[in-house]
Amino acid sequence: MSQTKDFRAYISNWIDENCPKSMMTPMPASEQVWASSSISFPNSDSEKWFNAMTQTGYSTPEWPKEYGGAGLDFEEAQILRQELKKRGCRNPQINFGITMLGPVLLEFGTEDQKKEFLPKIARGEIWWCQGFSEPGAGSDLAGVSTTATSNDNETYIINGSKIWTSEADKADWMYCLVKTDKTKKHDGISFVLIDMKQDEITTNRIQLISGVSPFCQVFFDDAKALKSHCIGGENKGWPVAKSLLMHERTMMSDMESEGAVDISPSDLLKNCSEFSDKKLLRNEITKHELRNELIDLTMQRVKEESQFGFSEAALTLKYLSTEELQLRWELNIKSLGMGGLLVPGKGSEMINDVVKSFFYSKAYTIAGGSSEVQLNIISKNILGLPS
Ligand SMILES: Cc1cc2nc3c(=O)[nH]c(=O)nc-3n(C[C@H](O)[C@H](O)[C@H](O)COP(=O)(O)OP(=O)(O)OC[C@H]3O[C@@H](n4cnc5c(N)ncnc54)[C@H](O)[C@@H]3O)c2cc1C
């Protein structure tokens, strides 16, 4: 107990000394930092905060030190996260390598694969994109048809197309589901890491209503990937993909901690003079904040339970939190009064962030597996209903 107290005191001190005050304020979209081979920072404070977190391994607190982590145990990592959250510290980097691929490499990767990729991921040197969905495979992901064929022991030749690939045009690498045996469904899938910097890969942007477009369609025309970058073994990619989706859904359950813009509807309402009677909206906001509190508590429960095995409650979190997040942005728009009618690009930076985030929030209940599919998972795995 006293050790825990000591560690909390140490971490509190460390944060106070290393986190610039400006990094303890809500993050506007324009100040997000994305891990990348050509990483850039909006200001010196965000660079200082990024360096402090990566040099100590605190961006990947539970990863072993040899792979760029801080080697903290579960309890210490929880304390670190709690203290960062308590002060409203910004996530120093958005990095799918940390939230999604890294845990999968730790579980399924060979020693060589871990040594090659994990330290670079922890240091924020790679921008990853996710090549799962295809024009003919979304919810039914096992229907992917992008092929990886081979004439030798070293290289795969990749052909096909991926769609809705977020930020593919900026990415350094893609983790990708490919068919290595066309005669089989799940058992013909491999999980391969592909270097995006090659002429045989084309990425085209897809426009969105929010005015922000992370989406691309990616085309592979005899692109190459090393067989040594196949994770979990050839034709054994399905369990790897399922594990990655679980980490993606966990990440999506806590978008603000991951660096997404968050604005509180009650703050907006306080500053909006247009309503003569704010009571109705205040009631809706209070109910929403209470549900958010319950989701936070469930998240804590899942973290505690997952120390001892799989927590079934985890399966509910993506559905509950993304539906609630969508409602939060609806309440934010309502709380802006007339300002909520502005189109993206026409108001102050804050109003712009609210309007863009409102439109973008519609995607949260689709990305990473739609709400309908999450309900199927809950009904089958928790309620025991037939498929
Ligand atoms: C913001 C965002 C970012 C994304 N980023 C990426 C990315 O980086 N990489 C990537 O690979 N993909 C990405 N996606 C794609 C995403 O994973 C798919 O959109 C999602 O899995 C749904 O697939 P789909 O769009 O093909 O829809 P479909 O699978 O065609 O579904 C259409 C509709 O049918 C419903 N439906 C389908 N099957 C069932 C069922 N069995 N029971 C009940 N209802 C069903 C769905 O709920 C949905 O409403 C992203 C999507 C969004 C919105």
The ligand as an ORCA input file, in Angstrom:
! r2SCAN-3c Opt
* xyz 0 1
  C     -14.644      6.619    -39.431
  C     -14.356      5.269    -40.007
  C     -13.053      4.869    -40.098
  C     -12.756      3.633    -40.656
  N     -11.457      3.292    -40.786
  C     -11.149      2.104    -41.323
  C      -9.783      1.740    -41.476
  O      -8.862      2.502    -41.158
  N      -9.514      0.541    -42.011
  C     -10.489     -0.331    -42.383
  O     -10.161     -1.423    -42.808
  N     -11.796     -0.006    -42.291
  C     -12.145      1.195    -41.770
  N     -13.456      1.548    -41.655
  C     -14.494      0.670    -42.221
  C     -15.332     -0.018    -41.159
  O     -14.609     -1.003    -40.500
  C     -16.576     -0.583    -41.871
  O     -17.298      0.522    -42.375
  C     -17.455     -1.381    -40.949
  O     -16.828     -2.560    -40.553
  C     -18.802     -1.752    -41.632
  O     -18.577     -2.329    -42.870
  P     -19.275     -1.749    -44.207
  O     -19.078     -0.283    -44.253
  O     -18.807     -2.566    -45.356
  O     -20.827     -1.984    -43.992
  P     -21.686     -3.373    -44.183
  O     -20.889     -4.465    -43.588
  O     -21.966     -3.444    -45.652
  O     -22.936     -3.041    -43.365
  C     -23.995     -2.213    -43.874
  C     -25.104     -2.174    -42.819
  O     -25.590     -3.508    -42.587
  C     -25.535     -3.831    -41.181
  N     -25.137     -5.224    -41.005
  C     -24.151     -5.886    -41.666
  N     -24.068     -7.164    -41.223
  C     -25.034     -7.303    -40.279
  C     -25.452     -8.388    -39.452
  N     -24.853     -9.581    -39.517
  N     -26.473     -8.168    -38.588
  C     -27.092     -6.948    -38.503
  N     -26.732     -5.884    -39.283
  C     -25.721     -6.064    -40.154
  C     -24.443     -2.919    -40.635
  O     -24.640     -2.664    -39.262
  C     -24.631     -1.652    -41.464
  O     -25.651     -0.863    -40.901
  C     -13.800      2.775    -41.118
  C     -15.121      3.192    -41.020
  C     -15.413      4.431    -40.484
  C     -16.838      4.856    -40.419
*
